């Protein structure tokens, strides 16, 4: 006989171990959904990180600024890392020209001009004037030419074992090569961009009878440039000693070894 709805109901509670899952046999969906979402988010984060890993920052001019800093700003962890644009493809009298109208372009120009101003060409009047005509602003050229003519006198040449015309003695090779170690942008403007170039140089005579062996010298070259409308050109320069690192504890090469190295290893054009 069916029980009336007025009769009290009895609820039976099974022990936990005896409870069973729903008849469908499916697990609860919330955990699976959460794991799926987390997996998708993780993949997206990894993809974005890989895509941006080698992407340089862009400054107001649209140029790469990786490894750069504004004048006076604290050094960033990647300050000493190599960075910058590709070297310029145009040259004039063997000197790179046509630098970008950017802070990095100015630093590249200063580094290359430091190499030219520290070359053996500066000890000969004709080649020195060719170098200056290439790197100097036309309005500053006469003053710079006079200044450097007064610096590279026959007496100066004699101190390096050269004759009055800047030629080395027979069977000897004169070396004057400058290597930029780094650049520092001091001021950036079209009317007077100032860049410091930390340099190491090799100067001297090589050969069996040389009495002025090749030695190194550390100095900082301050170069002030102006944008001419097509390129950066020098309007002034200064030079100060150092900073010089502690000399390495290694045996100096012989004159023959230095001569061979200079003949085997060519110089570079530089870009930041």
For each residue, the residues with C-beta under 8 A, 3 or more apart:
1:
2:
3: 7
4: 7
5:
6:
7: 3 4
8:
9:
10:
11:
12:
13:
14: 18 19
15: 18 19
16: 19
17:
18: 14 15
19: 14 15 16
20:
21: 25
22: 25 26
23:
24:
25: 21 22
26: 22 29
27: 31 32
28: 31 32
29: 26 32 33
30: 33 34
31: 27 28 34 35
32: 27 28 29 35 36
33: 29 30 36 37
34: 30 31 37 38
35: 31 32 38 39
36: 32 33 39 40
37: 33 34 40 41
38: 34 35 41 42
39: 35 36 42 43
40: 36 37 43 44
41: 37 38 44 45
42: 38 39 45 46
43: 39 40 46 47
44: 40 41 47 48
45: 41 42 48 49
46: 42 43 49 50
47: 43 44 50 51
48: 44 45 51 52
49: 45 46 52 53
50: 46 47 53
51: 47 48 55
52: 48 49 55
53: 49 50
54:
55: 51 52
56: 64 65 66 83
57: 64 65 66
58: 62 63 64 65
59: 62 63 64 65 68 102 103
60:
61: 101 102
62: 58 59
63: 58 59 85 100 102 103 104 105
64: 56 57 58 59 83 84 85 104
65: 56 57 58 59 68 104
66: 56 57 78 81 83 84
67: 76 78 79 80 81 82 83 84
68: 59 65 83 103 104 185
69: 73 74 75 76 79
70: 73
71: 185 186 187 188
72:
73: 69 70
74: 69
75: 69 79
76: 67 69 79
77:
78: 66 67 81 83
79: 67 69 75 76
80: 67 182
81: 66 67 78
82: 67
83: 56 64 66 67 68 78 272
84: 64 66 67 104 107 108 271 272
85: 63 64 100 102 104 105 108 271 272
86: 271
87: 96 108 269 270 271
88: 91 96 97 98 99 108 269 271
89: 98
90: 96 97 98
91: 88 94 95 96 97 269
92: 95 97 134
93: 130 131 133 134
94: 91
95: 91 92 112 113 116 131 134 135 269
96: 87 88 90 91 99 108 109 112 269 270 271
97: 88 90 91 92 134 231
98: 88 89 90 230 231
99: 88 96 105 106 108 109 231 232
100: 63 85 104 105 108
101: 61 105 227
102: 59 61 63 85 105 106
103: 59 63 68 106 107 185 188 193
104: 63 64 65 68 84 85 100 107 108 272
105: 63 85 99 100 101 102 108 109 232
106: 99 102 103 109 110 185 188 193 195 225 232
107: 84 103 104 110 111 183 185 195 272
108: 84 85 87 88 96 99 100 104 105 111 112 270 271 272
109: 96 99 105 106 112 113 195 225 231 232
110: 106 107 113 114 183 195 197 221 223 225 232
111: 107 108 114 115 180 183 197 270 271 272
112: 95 96 108 109 115 116 269 270 271
113: 95 109 110 116 117 135 223 234
114: 110 111 117 118 178 180 197 199 221 223
115: 111 112 118 119 178 179 180 267 268 269 270
116: 95 112 113 119 121 131 134 135
117: 113 114 122 131 135 178 221 237
118: 114 115 122 176 177 178 199 201 221
119: 115 116 122 131 176 177 178
120: 123 124 166 174 175 176 177
121: 116 124 127 128 130 131
122: 117 118 119 127 128 131 148 152 176
123: 120 128 152 156 157 160 162 166 174 176
124: 120 121 127 128 165 166 167
125: 128 129 149 152 165 166
126: 129 130
127: 121 122 124 130 131
128: 121 122 123 124 125 131 132 148 149 152
129: 125 126 132 133 145
130: 93 121 126 127 133 134
131: 93 95 116 117 119 121 122 127 128 134 135
132: 128 129 135 136 141 144 145 148
133: 93 129 130 136 141
134: 92 93 95 97 116 130 131
135: 95 113 116 117 131 132 233 234
136: 132 133 140 141 144 145 233 234 235
137: 140 141 225 226 228 233 234 235
138: 141 228 233
139: 235
140: 136 137 143 144 226 233 234 235 236
141: 132 133 136 137 138 144 145
142: 145 146
143: 140 146 147
144: 132 136 140 141 147 148 234 236 237
145: 129 132 136 141 142 148 149
146: 142 143 149 150
147: 143 144 150 151
148: 122 128 132 144 145 151 152
149: 125 128 145 146 152 153
150: 146 147 153
151: 147 148 156
152: 122 123 125 128 148 149 156 157 166
153: 149 150 156 157
154: 157 158 163 164
155: 158 159
156: 123 151 152 153 159 160
157: 123 152 153 154 160 162 163 164 165 166
158: 154 155 161 162 163 164
159: 155 156
160: 123 156 157 174 176 203 204 205 212
161: 158 168 169 172 174 204 205 210 211 212
162: 123 157 158 165 166 167 168 174
163: 154 157 158 166 167 169
164: 154 157 158
165: 124 125 157 162
166: 120 123 124 125 152 157 162 163
167: 124 162 163 174
168: 161 162 172 173 174 205
169: 161 163 172 205 209
170:
171: 207 208 209
172: 161 168 169 205 206 207 209 210
173: 168 205 206 207 259 262
174: 120 123 160 161 162 167 168 204 205
175: 120 202 203 204 205 206 214 258 262
176: 118 119 120 122 123 160 201 202 203
177: 118 119 120 201 202 262 267
178: 114 115 117 118 119 199 200 201
179: 115 199 200 201 202
180: 111 114 115 183 197 198 199 270
181: 198 199 200
182: 80 197 198
183: 107 110 111 180 195 196 197 198 272
184: 195 196 198
185: 68 71 103 106 107 188 193 194 195
186: 71 194 195 196 222
187: 71 192 193 194
188: 71 103 106 185 193
189: 192 193
190: 193 226 227
191: 226
192: 187 189 224 225 226 235
193: 103 106 185 187 188 189 190 224 225 226 227 232
194: 185 186 187 222 223 224 225
195: 106 107 109 110 183 184 185 186 222 223 224 225
196: 183 184 186 220 221 222 223
197: 110 111 114 180 182 183 220 221 222 223
198: 180 181 182 183 184 218 220 243
199: 114 118 178 179 180 181 218 219 220 221
200: 178 179 181 216 217 218
201: 118 176 177 178 179 216 217 218 219
202: 175 176 177 179 214 215 216
203: 160 175 176 214 215 217
204: 160 161 174 175 210 212 213 214 215
205: 160 161 168 169 172 173 174 175 210 211 212 213 214
206: 172 173 175 210 213 214 255 256 258 259 262
207: 171 172 173 210 255 259
208: 171 255 256
209: 169 171 172
210: 161 172 204 205 206 207 213 255
211: 161 205
212: 160 161 204 205
213: 204 205 206 210 255 258
214: 175 202 203 204 205 206 255 258
215: 202 203 204
216: 200 201 202
217: 200 201 203
218: 198 199 200 201 241 242 243 244 245
219: 199 201 239 240 241 242
220: 196 197 198 199 239 240 241 242 243
221: 110 114 117 118 196 197 199 237 238 239
222: 186 194 195 196 197 237 238 239 240
223: 110 113 114 194 195 196 197 234 236 237
224: 192 193 194 195 234 235 236 237
225: 106 109 110 137 192 193 194 195 232 233 234 235
226: 137 140 190 191 192 193 232 233 235
227: 101 190 193 231 232
228: 137 138 231 232 233
229:
230: 98
231: 97 98 99 109 227 228
232: 99 105 106 109 110 193 225 226 227 228
233: 135 136 137 138 140 225 226 228
234: 113 135 136 137 140 144 223 224 225 237
235: 136 137 139 140 192 224 225 226
236: 140 144 223 224
237: 117 144 221 222 223 224 234
238: 221 222
239: 219 220 221 222
240: 219 220 222
241: 218 219 220 244
242: 218 219 220
243: 198 218 220
244: 218 241
245: 218
246:
247:
248:
249:
250:
251:
252:
253: 257 258 261
254: 257 258
255: 206 207 208 210 213 214 258 259
256: 206 208 259 260
257: 253 254 260 261
258: 175 206 213 214 253 254 255 261 262
259: 173 206 207 255 256 262 263
260: 256 257 263 264
261: 253 257 258 264 265
262: 173 175 177 206 258 259 265
263: 259 260
264: 260 261
265: 261 262
266:
267: 115 177
268: 115
269: 87 88 91 95 96 112 115
270: 87 96 108 111 112 115 180
271: 84 85 86 87 88 96 108 111 112
272: 83 84 85 104 107 108 111 183
